[in-house]
Amino acid sequence: MLKRNALLLTTAVSVCLAMPLAAQDTEASEAQTEEPKVEMIDVTGDTVVATVNGEDITMAHVVAARISLPEQFQQLPDEVLLPGIVEQLIQQAVLGQAMGELSHRAEIRLENQRRELAANEKVEEVIAGAVTDEALQAAYDAEYADAEPTQEYSAAHILVETEDEAKDLIEKLDGGDDFAELAKEFSTGPSGPNGGDLGWFGAGMMVKPFEDAVMGLEAGAISAPVQTQFGWHVIKLNETRMKGAPTLDEVRSELTIKVENDAVEAALQALLDAAKIDRIALEGIDPAALRDMTILDQ
């Protein structure tokens, strides 16, 4: 259904985009006349933008339709979207009127859509009151209050295919060649163009042979060839540091998501616990029935 709605909107937008071009062609062949100034309307949800065989289409319908647009249409400018959506709703209206009463399968799908919309509104209601300064601070304390400082490493590497290539690079480095320049020239890894720089990382973020080699280096030192599943590495440890817990502002976004998710899960569980739910044993249903479209017509 979404693809068909998108097709209607594509057609509607194409028509609306073509209209200014048609107007330009007409103006080119006729004498230029000054267009009358359009008076702006005070728009409300009840503002009627079109009437199709007595069925009103309002600005509320238009705004609701925009919310559910696919992402590629959301990027269009409003002056293109507005007439395009109105035209789409007109097309849907005439098609719907021609259909008459909804089929049984359409009624079933509409029930599911209503259930989904109502559930989403409840989730939004829960989320709206969940994220407070107090809730964020509590989540931060729970996550980081007992966090111990951890060792972090800043390193660079040159990745090659063979051990001999790695040994040759070490000889060049011993002879005074620049590590970053060699990485740019010889490294096959994605960090090569950046001089082999891997930034800061902690324990568990690198494959074990690489991590073990880094942990065994002094700052400024270069490793012997190190083999991993990716190839052979020549590693330079730039520096180390002790990293403490992040500040609240540094993790505010992820904590906001956690607070929201926790609030929704708690609200849902409370509603499930209070609800009277009767389930049948699904083992008695053939899972293949899930794909039987004729069930929608029964």
Secondary structure, DSSP 8 states (H G I E B T S, - for coil): -HHHHHHHHHHHHHHHHHHHHHHHHHHHHS--------------TT-EEEEETTEEEEHHHHHHHHHT--HHHHTS-HHHHHHHHHHHHHHHHHHHHHH-S--HHHHHHHHHHHHHHHHHHHHHHHHHTT--HHHHHHHHHHHHTT---EEEEEEEEEEESSHHHHHHHHHHHHTT--HHHHHHHH--STTGGGTTEEEEEETTSS-HHHHHHHHT--TT-B---EEETTEEEEEEEEEEEEE----TGGGHHHHHHHHHHHHHHHHHHHHHHHS------GGGS-GGGGG-GGGGG-
